[in-house]
Amino acid sequence: MARSGLIAGVTSDLTSKLKAGELVNMVAQQVGGKGGGRPDMAMAGGTQPEHLAQALADVQGWVKART
């Protein structure tokens, strides 16, 4: 079975607005997974890597909505 692995990092000056765990979970949910971690670093995985391109394309809008 194909799987995807994800890692998100957020610089310390932005963790009051952006949490790495929330970001990685947004992407992970779209690829059939879940994850978590600290506000500055988080990891996740998923079982539907065919959705990864769209999930990554959604990151920019997600970040803009929070900054």
Biopython code that builds the backbone (N, CA, C, O; Angstrom):
import numpy as np
from Bio.PDB.StructureBuilder import StructureBuilder

atoms = [
    (1, "MET", "N", (0.839, -1.175, 0.000)),
    (1, "MET", "CA", (0.000, 0.000, 0.000)),
    (1, "MET", "C", (0.887, 1.242, 0.000)),
    (1, "MET", "O", (1.860, 1.334, 0.750)),
    (2, "ALA", "N", (0.530, 2.187, -0.854)),
    (2, "ALA", "CA", (1.276, 3.439, -0.921)),
    (2, "ALA", "C", (0.879, 4.334, 0.245)),
    (2, "ALA", "O", (-0.284, 4.386, 0.644)),
    (3, "ARG", "N", (1.854, 5.025, 0.773)),
    (3, "ARG", "CA", (1.614, 5.942, 1.895)),
    (3, "ARG", "C", (2.358, 7.241, 1.614)),
    (3, "ARG", "O", (3.304, 7.274, 0.827)),
    (4, "SER", "N", (1.924, 8.291, 2.261)),
    (4, "SER", "CA", (2.632, 9.560, 2.179)),
    (4, "SER", "C", (3.067, 9.962, 3.579)),
    (4, "SER", "O", (2.366, 9.703, 4.558)),
    (5, "GLY", "N", (4.216, 10.589, 3.662)),
    (5, "GLY", "CA", (4.724, 11.118, 4.923)),
    (5, "GLY", "C", (4.829, 12.623, 4.808)),
    (5, "GLY", "O", (5.276, 13.144, 3.786)),
    (6, "LEU", "N", (4.424, 13.318, 5.844)),
    (6, "LEU", "CA", (4.390, 14.775, 5.822)),
    (6, "LEU", "C", (5.094, 15.341, 7.041)),
    (6, "LEU", "O", (4.994, 14.796, 8.140)),
    (7, "ILE", "N", (5.799, 16.428, 6.838)),
    (7, "ILE", "CA", (6.418, 17.163, 7.934)),
    (7, "ILE", "C", (6.151, 18.643, 7.687)),
    (7, "ILE", "O", (6.322, 19.128, 6.569)),
    (8, "ALA", "N", (5.734, 19.359, 8.724)),
    (8, "ALA", "CA", (5.511, 20.797, 8.613)),
    (8, "ALA", "C", (6.320, 21.506, 9.676)),
    (8, "ALA", "O", (6.414, 21.050, 10.816)),
    (9, "GLY", "N", (6.898, 22.619, 9.291)),
    (9, "GLY", "CA", (7.638, 23.452, 10.234)),
    (9, "GLY", "C", (7.162, 24.889, 10.142)),
    (9, "GLY", "O", (6.867, 25.389, 9.057)),
    (10, "VAL", "N", (7.089, 25.550, 11.290)),
    (10, "VAL", "CA", (6.686, 26.953, 11.358)),
    (10, "VAL", "C", (7.724, 27.678, 12.204)),
    (10, "VAL", "O", (8.078, 27.213, 13.287)),
    (11, "THR", "N", (8.208, 28.800, 11.722)),
    (11, "THR", "CA", (9.201, 29.557, 12.484)),
    (11, "THR", "C", (8.574, 30.121, 13.758)),
    (11, "THR", "O", (7.370, 30.375, 13.812)),
    (12, "SER", "N", (9.394, 30.309, 14.762)),
    (12, "SER", "CA", (8.895, 30.715, 16.082)),
    (12, "SER", "C", (8.170, 32.061, 16.065)),
    (12, "SER", "O", (7.291, 32.289, 16.896)),
    (13, "ASP", "N", (8.514, 32.943, 15.151)),
    (13, "ASP", "CA", (7.834, 34.236, 15.095)),
    (13, "ASP", "C", (6.409, 34.134, 14.549)),
    (13, "ASP", "O", (5.645, 35.095, 14.640)),
    (14, "LEU", "N", (6.043, 32.980, 13.984)),
    (14, "LEU", "CA", (4.701, 32.812, 13.425)),
    (14, "LEU", "C", (3.827, 31.830, 14.190)),
    (14, "LEU", "O", (2.653, 31.679, 13.853)),
    (15, "THR", "N", (4.357, 31.159, 15.205)),
    (15, "THR", "CA", (3.572, 30.135, 15.886)),
    (15, "THR", "C", (2.374, 30.693, 16.649)),
    (15, "THR", "O", (1.489, 29.931, 17.039)),
    (16, "SER", "N", (2.327, 31.999, 16.869)),
    (16, "SER", "CA", (1.135, 32.572, 17.499)),
    (16, "SER", "C", (-0.034, 32.618, 16.510)),
    (16, "SER", "O", (-1.192, 32.671, 16.925)),
    (17, "LYS", "N", (0.262, 32.597, 15.207)),
    (17, "LYS", "CA", (-0.762, 32.634, 14.167)),
    (17, "LYS", "C", (-0.944, 31.283, 13.477)),
    (17, "LYS", "O", (-2.058, 30.898, 13.119)),
    (18, "LEU", "N", (0.160, 30.577, 13.299)),
    (18, "LEU", "CA", (0.160, 29.304, 12.567)),
    (18, "LEU", "C", (0.726, 28.209, 13.446)),
    (18, "LEU", "O", (1.796, 28.372, 14.034)),
    (19, "LYS", "N", (0.031, 27.113, 13.539)),
    (19, "LYS", "CA", (0.516, 25.951, 14.296)),
    (19, "LYS", "C", (0.860, 24.847, 13.299)),
    (19, "LYS", "O", (0.045, 24.498, 12.445)),
    (20, "ALA", "N", (2.051, 24.310, 13.410)),
    (20, "ALA", "CA", (2.475, 23.254, 12.501)),
    (20, "ALA", "C", (1.536, 22.051, 12.566)),
    (20, "ALA", "O", (1.261, 21.430, 11.540)),
    (21, "GLY", "N", (1.044, 21.717, 13.753)),
    (21, "GLY", "CA", (0.131, 20.591, 13.892)),
    (21, "GLY", "C", (-1.167, 20.794, 13.140)),
    (21, "GLY", "O", (-1.682, 19.858, 12.530)),
    (22, "GLU", "N", (-1.705, 22.004, 13.174)),
    (22, "GLU", "CA", (-2.932, 22.303, 12.440)),
    (22, "GLU", "C", (-2.686, 22.240, 10.935)),
    (22, "GLU", "O", (-3.512, 21.723, 10.182)),
    (23, "LEU", "N", (-1.554, 22.767, 10.511)),
    (23, "LEU", "CA", (-1.209, 22.739, 9.086)),
    (23, "LEU", "C", (-1.048, 21.313, 8.590)),
    (23, "LEU", "O", (-1.632, 20.938, 7.574)),
    (24, "VAL", "N", (-0.264, 20.521, 9.295)),
    (24, "VAL", "CA", (-0.019, 19.161, 8.836)),
    (24, "VAL", "C", (-1.307, 18.339, 8.874)),
    (24, "VAL", "O", (-1.505, 17.465, 8.030)),
    (25, "ASN", "N", (-2.178, 18.609, 9.835)),
    (25, "ASN", "CA", (-3.452, 17.894, 9.881)),
    (25, "ASN", "C", (-4.361, 18.276, 8.721)),
    (25, "ASN", "O", (-5.077, 17.421, 8.201)),
    (26, "MET", "N", (-4.351, 19.537, 8.305)),
    (26, "MET", "CA", (-5.157, 19.959, 7.164)),
    (26, "MET", "C", (-4.750, 19.172, 5.922)),
    (26, "MET", "O", (-5.605, 18.695, 5.175)),
    (27, "VAL", "N", (-3.455, 19.039, 5.707)),
    (27, "VAL", "CA", (-2.967, 18.284, 4.552)),
    (27, "VAL", "C", (-3.236, 16.792, 4.754)),
    (27, "VAL", "O", (-3.691, 16.116, 3.831)),
    (28, "ALA", "N", (-2.961, 16.284, 5.934)),
    (28, "ALA", "CA", (-3.124, 14.848, 6.202)),
    (28, "ALA", "C", (-4.564, 14.385, 6.014)),
    (28, "ALA", "O", (-4.798, 13.292, 5.497)),
    (29, "GLN", "N", (-5.516, 15.191, 6.420)),
    (29, "GLN", "CA", (-6.916, 14.803, 6.256)),
    (29, "GLN", "C", (-7.262, 14.589, 4.789)),
    (29, "GLN", "O", (-8.077, 13.728, 4.458)),
    (30, "GLN", "N", (-6.649, 15.363, 3.921)),
    (30, "GLN", "CA", (-6.919, 15.246, 2.486)),
    (30, "GLN", "C", (-6.258, 14.017, 1.866)),
    (30, "GLN", "O", (-6.661, 13.567, 0.794)),
    (31, "VAL", "N", (-5.249, 13.476, 2.537)),
    (31, "VAL", "CA", (-4.569, 12.284, 2.008)),
    (31, "VAL", "C", (-4.876, 11.048, 2.849)),
    (31, "VAL", "O", (-4.135, 10.065, 2.828)),
    (32, "GLY", "N", (-5.983, 11.115, 3.591)),
    (32, "GLY", "CA", (-6.442, 9.951, 4.334)),
    (32, "GLY", "C", (-5.634, 9.634, 5.571)),
    (32, "GLY", "O", (-5.416, 8.463, 5.883)),
    (33, "GLY", "N", (-5.189, 10.645, 6.277)),
    (33, "GLY", "CA", (-4.379, 10.390, 7.463)),
    (33, "GLY", "C", (-4.620, 11.401, 8.555)),
    (33, "GLY", "O", (-5.601, 12.144, 8.549)),
    (34, "LYS", "N", (-3.695, 11.406, 9.492)),
    (34, "LYS", "CA", (-3.732, 12.353, 10.597)),
    (34, "LYS", "C", (-2.320, 12.486, 11.141)),
    (34, "LYS", "O", (-1.429, 11.700, 10.820)),
    (35, "GLY", "N", (-2.144, 13.508, 11.976)),
    (35, "GLY", "CA", (-0.830, 13.727, 12.550)),
    (35, "GLY", "C", (-0.903, 14.732, 13.669)),
    (35, "GLY", "O", (-1.986, 15.121, 14.106)),
    (36, "GLY", "N", (0.246, 15.146, 14.123)),
    (36, "GLY", "CA", (0.304, 16.118, 15.191)),
    (36, "GLY", "C", (1.730, 16.414, 15.571)),
    (36, "GLY", "O", (2.673, 15.883, 14.984)),
    (37, "GLY", "N", (1.875, 17.258, 16.550)),
    (37, "GLY", "CA", (3.211, 17.627, 16.995)),
    (37, "GLY", "C", (3.189, 18.929, 17.758)),
    (37, "GLY", "O", (2.171, 19.312, 18.334)),
    (38, "ARG", "N", (4.304, 19.594, 17.757)),
    (38, "ARG", "CA", (4.473, 20.862, 18.459)),
    (38, "ARG", "C", (4.006, 22.025, 17.567)),
    (38, "ARG", "O", (3.793, 21.839, 16.369)),
    (39, "PRO", "N", (3.849, 23.204, 18.145)),
    (39, "PRO", "CA", (3.461, 24.358, 17.334)),
    (39, "PRO", "C", (4.483, 24.681, 16.234)),
    (39, "PRO", "O", (4.120, 25.246, 15.203)),
    (40, "ASP", "N", (5.759, 24.326, 16.447)),
    (40, "ASP", "CA", (6.783, 24.657, 15.457)),
    (40, "ASP", "C", (7.170, 23.499, 14.540)),
    (40, "ASP", "O", (7.809, 23.728, 13.514)),
    (41, "MET", "N", (6.800, 22.258, 14.882)),
    (41, "MET", "CA", (7.161, 21.107, 14.045)),
    (41, "MET", "C", (6.148, 19.995, 14.267)),
    (41, "MET", "O", (5.809, 19.666, 15.404)),
    (42, "ALA", "N", (5.664, 19.414, 13.158)),
    (42, "ALA", "CA", (4.672, 18.348, 13.275)),
    (42, "ALA", "C", (4.850, 17.360, 12.124)),
    (42, "ALA", "O", (5.390, 17.697, 11.070)),
    (43, "MET", "N", (4.383, 16.136, 12.352)),
    (43, "MET", "CA", (4.480, 15.085, 11.343)),
    (43, "MET", "C", (3.134, 14.392, 11.189)),
    (43, "MET", "O", (2.321, 14.361, 12.113)),
    (44, "ALA", "N", (2.917, 13.836, 9.998)),
    (44, "ALA", "CA", (1.678, 13.112, 9.719)),
    (44, "ALA", "C", (1.950, 12.106, 8.614)),
    (44, "ALA", "O", (3.015, 12.102, 7.999)),
    (45, "GLY", "N", (0.977, 11.267, 8.382)),
    (45, "GLY", "CA", (1.046, 10.312, 7.283)),
    (45, "GLY", "C", (-0.341, 10.089, 6.741)),
    (45, "GLY", "O", (-1.336, 10.438, 7.375)),
    (46, "GLY", "N", (-0.400, 9.502, 5.555)),
    (46, "GLY", "CA", (-1.693, 9.232, 4.950)),
    (46, "GLY", "C", (-1.619, 8.050, 4.004)),
    (46, "GLY", "O", (-0.537, 7.652, 3.571)),
    (47, "THR", "N", (-2.771, 7.496, 3.690)),
    (47, "THR", "CA", (-2.845, 6.307, 2.845)),
    (47, "THR", "C", (-3.380, 6.597, 1.449)),
    (47, "THR", "O", (-3.592, 5.671, 0.665)),
    (48, "GLN", "N", (-3.601, 7.860, 1.129)),
    (48, "GLN", "CA", (-4.114, 8.244, -0.189)),
    (48, "GLN", "C", (-3.199, 9.288, -0.842)),
    (48, "GLN", "O", (-3.603, 10.434, -1.036)),
    (49, "PRO", "N", (-1.981, 8.893, -1.177)),
    (49, "PRO", "CA", (-1.033, 9.866, -1.720)),
    (49, "PRO", "C", (-1.463, 10.459, -3.060)),
    (49, "PRO", "O", (-0.909, 11.471, -3.487)),
    (50, "GLU", "N", (-2.426, 9.858, -3.720)),
    (50, "GLU", "CA", (-2.898, 10.412, -4.995)),
    (50, "GLU", "C", (-3.566, 11.781, -4.808)),
    (50, "GLU", "O", (-3.748, 12.510, -5.783)),
    (51, "HIS", "N", (-3.929, 12.135, -3.587)),
    (51, "HIS", "CA", (-4.536, 13.437, -3.294)),
    (51, "HIS", "C", (-3.518, 14.465, -2.813)),
    (51, "HIS", "O", (-3.887, 15.591, -2.480)),
    (52, "LEU", "N", (-2.258, 14.095, -2.773)),
    (52, "LEU", "CA", (-1.232, 14.964, -2.200)),
    (52, "LEU", "C", (-1.052, 16.265, -2.977)),
    (52, "LEU", "O", (-0.912, 17.324, -2.366)),
    (53, "ALA", "N", (-1.052, 16.212, -4.294)),
    (53, "ALA", "CA", (-0.841, 17.435, -5.082)),
    (53, "ALA", "C", (-1.895, 18.491, -4.755)),
    (53, "ALA", "O", (-1.557, 19.657, -4.552)),
    (54, "GLN", "N", (-3.149, 18.099, -4.702)),
    (54, "GLN", "CA", (-4.211, 19.064, -4.377)),
    (54, "GLN", "C", (-4.083, 19.557, -2.939)),
    (54, "GLN", "O", (-4.284, 20.740, -2.666)),
    (55, "ALA", "N", (-3.749, 18.652, -2.020)),
    (55, "ALA", "CA", (-3.600, 19.029, -0.618)),
    (55, "ALA", "C", (-2.497, 20.069, -0.458)),
    (55, "ALA", "O", (-2.666, 21.043, 0.275)),
    (56, "LEU", "N", (-1.380, 19.873, -1.131)),
    (56, "LEU", "CA", (-0.280, 20.846, -1.055)),
    (56, "LEU", "C", (-0.658, 22.161, -1.716)),
    (56, "LEU", "O", (-0.225, 23.223, -1.270)),
    (57, "ALA", "N", (-1.464, 22.105, -2.778)),
    (57, "ALA", "CA", (-1.915, 23.327, -3.436)),
    (57, "ALA", "C", (-2.803, 24.152, -2.504)),
    (57, "ALA", "O", (-2.860, 25.374, -2.634)),
    (58, "ASP", "N", (-3.487, 23.508, -1.577)),
    (58, "ASP", "CA", (-4.354, 24.202, -0.633)),
    (58, "ASP", "C", (-3.597, 24.892, 0.501)),
    (58, "ASP", "O", (-4.172, 25.713, 1.215)),
    (59, "VAL", "N", (-2.331, 24.573, 0.672)),
    (59, "VAL", "CA", (-1.545, 25.116, 1.796)),
    (59, "VAL", "C", (-1.438, 26.631, 1.716)),
    (59, "VAL", "O", (-1.609, 27.309, 2.729)),
    (60, "GLN", "N", (-1.162, 27.170, 0.555)),
    (60, "GLN", "CA", (-0.975, 28.615, 0.440)),
    (60, "GLN", "C", (-2.225, 29.371, 0.898)),
    (60, "GLN", "O", (-2.107, 30.345, 1.641)),
    (61, "GLY", "N", (-3.388, 28.955, 0.485)),
    (61, "GLY", "CA", (-4.622, 29.623, 0.904)),
    (61, "GLY", "C", (-4.852, 29.481, 2.405)),
    (61, "GLY", "O", (-5.305, 30.422, 3.058)),
    (62, "TRP", "N", (-4.543, 28.319, 2.948)),
    (62, "TRP", "CA", (-4.698, 28.071, 4.384)),
    (62, "TRP", "C", (-3.814, 29.025, 5.174)),
    (62, "TRP", "O", (-4.255, 29.623, 6.156)),
    (63, "VAL", "N", (-2.572, 29.164, 4.744)),
    (63, "VAL", "CA", (-1.629, 30.048, 5.437)),
    (63, "VAL", "C", (-2.067, 31.509, 5.304)),
    (63, "VAL", "O", (-2.049, 32.249, 6.288)),
    (64, "LYS", "N", (-2.451, 31.922, 4.123)),
    (64, "LYS", "CA", (-2.877, 33.313, 3.915)),
    (64, "LYS", "C", (-4.085, 33.662, 4.789)),
    (64, "LYS", "O", (-4.189, 34.785, 5.284)),
    (65, "ALA", "N", (-4.989, 32.714, 4.977)),
    (65, "ALA", "CA", (-6.174, 32.983, 5.781)),
    (65, "ALA", "C", (-5.835, 33.191, 7.262)),
    (65, "ALA", "O", (-6.648, 33.741, 8.005)),
    (66, "ARG", "N", (-4.659, 32.765, 7.694)),
    (66, "ARG", "CA", (-4.281, 32.858, 9.097)),
    (66, "ARG", "C", (-3.237, 33.935, 9.386)),
    (66, "ARG", "O", (-2.905, 34.178, 10.546)),
    (67, "THR", "N", (-2.729, 34.567, 8.368)),
    (67, "THR", "CA", (-1.693, 35.591, 8.605)),
    (67, "THR", "C", (-2.180, 36.964, 8.197)),
    (67, "THR", "O", (-1.444, 37.943, 8.324)),
]
sb = StructureBuilder()
sb.init_structure("model")
sb.init_model(0)
sb.init_chain("A")
sb.init_seg("    ")
for serial, (resi, resn, name, xyz) in enumerate(atoms, 1):
    if name == "N":
        sb.init_residue(resn, " ", resi, " ")
    sb.init_atom(name, np.array(xyz, "f"), 0.0, 1.0, " ", f" {name:<3s}", serial, name[0])
structure = sb.get_structure()
